[in-house]
Amino acid sequence: MHEFRFDRVALPASVEALRQDVRDFIAEQRAAGTMPMRHNSWHRFDADFSRQCGLRGYIGMTWPKRYGGQEKTKLERFVVTEELLAAGGPLGAHWVADRQSGHQILAHGTEAARQAILPRIAAGECFIGIGMSEPDTGSDLAAVKTRGTPVEGGWRVNGTKVWTSNAHRAHYLIALVRTAAPTEDRHAGLSQFIVDLSKPGVTVRPVVNLYGSHDFNEVVFEDHFVPDEMVLGQIGGGWKTVGGELVYERAGPDRFMSTYQTLLESMRVLGPDVDDRAACALGRIVAHLATVRRMSTSIAGMLEAGREPNVEAALVKDIGTTLEREIPEVFRDLIAVEPSMGDGSRFSELLGMSTLRSPGFTLRGGTREILRGVIARGLGLR
Ligand SMILES: Cc1cc2nc3c(=O)[nH]c(=O)nc-3n(C[C@H](O)[C@H](O)[C@H](O)COP(=O)(O)OP(=O)(O)OC[C@H]3O[C@@H](n4cnc5c(N)ncnc54)[C@H](O)[C@@H]3O)c2cc1C
């Protein structure tokens, strides 16, 4: 049975020092007008802001210098991303590449892929999407049907991905593809490919979300060619590599800070003299936030130690996304303001955004039910 251990990770002084560096950066960006106070931080696509982050050394921070990295620790990265998220920085362009794709390429990519892609990600000039879900395959990822067939020098890819965030503005996708017919072992015969979205045989079509914006897409592959040098890891080893990617996807501060701006603004609107009901609700939210943050830093510590805490990551995502969904509900109840779509006060806009986007928080990156299944398996209950 899995034993959960969320060690208390003390952030060393050198790590805390970085916090001030990020705050200085944010102040500079605000002064220059390049970072307006916005909601939807890590989903908000702003290529110019990503380039500024790249120039400052805030992308690919943990990677080797020869690939454009800074050779910083996972805890240092944690502090930088946490500060940027707390300030509502528009991190969406580079977010996936920095959070997970770059690690995949570093850990499993060919030398050619590392050299071609990682320095551009670190510079904030190369953006990557996640090609896992398909029209009939979301939670049951092993059922993907996009097919890779071997050809001279690489693979021919056919199939459809869906809900692919930013595919219309990313340079690459990391796609999970079936490269051998299914057998009794459903997890065998899968592989991960780096797909160059600028090459022929890829059609990207918009899917407009509940909020009315075009963030995700349907991506159709028709005889799209992927060269051997763009295969991640071993052919047939995709289930293992995609599992490693999900740890990075699930347990960072982005999984509990999507509505952080709404929380801050709610506290500002409520003011210092709150009644007992509001004090109680606020205290509960802040205490939960502190706890989930501690769990998330603990995961950064485990990753730094070379562990693969996938059960713990599932737990953090489940608790964290439940909290970020709860924040707008709680304050909607406490503050008599109508949510709006940008034509009201800042609070009303944040409330409108949070309310319409929050159903997606517990879907993207693995639904609650699936995460609880992972946790239950870890506990030996299934
Ligand atoms: C904002 C947003 C962005 C996204 N971006 C991306 C992206 O960039 N790339 C990408 O690949 N995907 C992306 N997704 C897709 C996301 O990963 C899937 O929506 C998710 O994995 C669920 O898959 P599904 O939508 O097919 O739902 P289903 O798998 O069809 O699930 C439907 C419901 O059934 C439940 N369910 C399914 N199986 C079980 C089970 N075994 N036990 C109990 N309950 C079960 C689920 O929990 C869910 O409530 C995004 C989704 C959202 C909302």
The ligand as a Tripos MOL2 file, in Angstrom:
@<TRIPOS>MOLECULE
LIG
   53    58     1     0     0
SMALL
NO_CHARGES

@<TRIPOS>ATOM
      1 C1        -10.1230   23.8590  -19.9200 C.3       1 LIG1
      2 C2         -9.6800   22.5240  -20.4420 C.ar      1 LIG1
      3 C3         -8.4910   22.4170  -21.1290 C.ar      1 LIG1
      4 C4         -8.0780   21.1790  -21.6320 C.ar      1 LIG1
      5 N1         -6.9030   21.1100  -22.3300 N.ar      1 LIG1
      6 C5         -6.4940   19.9260  -22.8120 C.ar      1 LIG1
      7 C6         -5.2860   19.8460  -23.5690 C.ar      1 LIG1
      8 O1         -4.5960   20.8460  -23.7980 O.2       1 LIG1
      9 N2         -4.9300   18.6560  -24.0690 N.ar      1 LIG1
     10 C7         -5.6480   17.5140  -23.8500 C.ar      1 LIG1
     11 O2         -5.2200   16.4600  -24.2920 O.2       1 LIG1
     12 N3         -6.8020   17.5580  -23.1460 N.ar      1 LIG1
     13 C8         -7.2430   18.7380  -22.6360 C.ar      1 LIG1
     14 N4         -8.4210   18.8060  -21.9270 N.ar      1 LIG1
     15 C9         -9.2540   17.6070  -21.8400 C.3       1 LIG1
     16 C10        -9.2930   16.9500  -20.4850 C.3       1 LIG1
     17 O3         -8.0700   16.3160  -20.1990 O.3       1 LIG1
     18 C11       -10.4580   15.9650  -20.5060 C.3       1 LIG1
     19 O4        -11.6480   16.7350  -20.5950 O.3       1 LIG1
     20 C12       -10.5100   15.0730  -19.3040 C.3       1 LIG1
     21 O5         -9.4280   14.1950  -19.2750 O.3       1 LIG1
     22 C13       -11.8280   14.2620  -19.2390 C.3       1 LIG1
     23 O6        -12.0350   13.5910  -20.4290 O.3       1 LIG1
     24 P1        -13.4320   13.6940  -21.2110 P.3       1 LIG1
     25 O7        -13.7390   15.1350  -21.3750 O.co2     1 LIG1
     26 O8        -13.3340   12.8440  -22.4220 O.co2     1 LIG1
     27 O9        -14.5070   13.1070  -20.2260 O.3       1 LIG1
     28 P2        -14.8730   11.5190  -19.9360 P.3       1 LIG1
     29 O10       -13.5970   10.7880  -19.8470 O.co2     1 LIG1
     30 O11       -15.8320   11.1460  -21.0280 O.co2     1 LIG1
     31 O12       -15.5620   11.6490  -18.5830 O.3       1 LIG1
     32 C14       -16.9130   12.0840  -18.4190 C.3       1 LIG1
     33 C15       -17.2730   11.9390  -16.9620 C.3       1 LIG1
     34 O13       -17.2220   10.5560  -16.5710 O.3       1 LIG1
     35 C16       -16.3310   10.3780  -15.4760 C.3       1 LIG1
     36 N5        -15.5990    9.1210  -15.6160 N.ar      1 LIG1
     37 C17       -14.9430    8.6820  -16.7260 C.ar      1 LIG1
     38 N6        -14.3510    7.4880  -16.4790 N.ar      1 LIG1
     39 C18       -14.6430    7.1850  -15.1930 C.ar      1 LIG1
     40 C19       -14.3010    6.0720  -14.3490 C.ar      1 LIG1
     41 N7        -13.5420    5.0740  -14.7700 N.pl3     1 LIG1
     42 N8        -14.7600    6.0970  -13.0660 N.ar      1 LIG1
     43 C20       -15.5240    7.1090  -12.6120 C.ar      1 LIG1
     44 N9        -15.8840    8.1830  -13.3780 N.ar      1 LIG1
     45 C21       -15.4480    8.2170  -14.6410 C.ar      1 LIG1
     46 C22       -15.3830   11.5480  -15.5360 C.3       1 LIG1
     47 O14       -14.8310   11.8270  -14.2740 O.3       1 LIG1
     48 C23       -16.2960   12.6790  -16.0380 C.3       1 LIG1
     49 O15       -17.0050   13.2230  -14.9590 O.3       1 LIG1
     50 C24        -8.8730   20.0190  -21.4330 C.ar      1 LIG1
     51 C25       -10.0680   20.1270  -20.7280 C.ar      1 LIG1
     52 C26       -10.4930   21.3540  -20.2470 C.ar      1 LIG1
     53 C27       -11.7950   21.4360  -19.5050 C.3       1 LIG1
@<TRIPOS>BOND
     1     1     2 1
     2     2     3 ar
     3     2    52 ar
     4     3     4 ar
     5     4     5 ar
     6     4    50 ar
     7     5     6 ar
     8     6     7 ar
     9     6    13 1
    10     7     8 2
    11     7     9 ar
    12     9    10 ar
    13    10    11 2
    14    10    12 ar
    15    12    13 ar
    16    13    14 ar
    17    14    15 1
    18    14    50 ar
    19    15    16 1
    20    16    17 1
    21    16    18 1
    22    18    19 1
    23    18    20 1
    24    20    21 1
    25    20    22 1
    26    22    23 1
    27    23    24 1
    28    24    25 2
    29    24    26 1
    30    24    27 1
    31    27    28 1
    32    28    29 2
    33    28    30 1
    34    28    31 1
    35    31    32 1
    36    32    33 1
    37    33    34 1
    38    33    48 1
    39    34    35 1
    40    35    36 1
    41    35    46 1
    42    36    37 ar
    43    36    45 ar
    44    37    38 ar
    45    38    39 ar
    46    39    40 ar
    47    39    45 ar
    48    40    41 1
    49    40    42 ar
    50    42    43 ar
    51    43    44 ar
    52    44    45 ar
    53    46    47 1
    54    46    48 1
    55    48    49 1
    56    50    51 ar
    57    51    52 ar
    58    52    53 1
@<TRIPOS>SUBSTRUCTURE
     1 LIG1         1 GROUP 0 **** ****
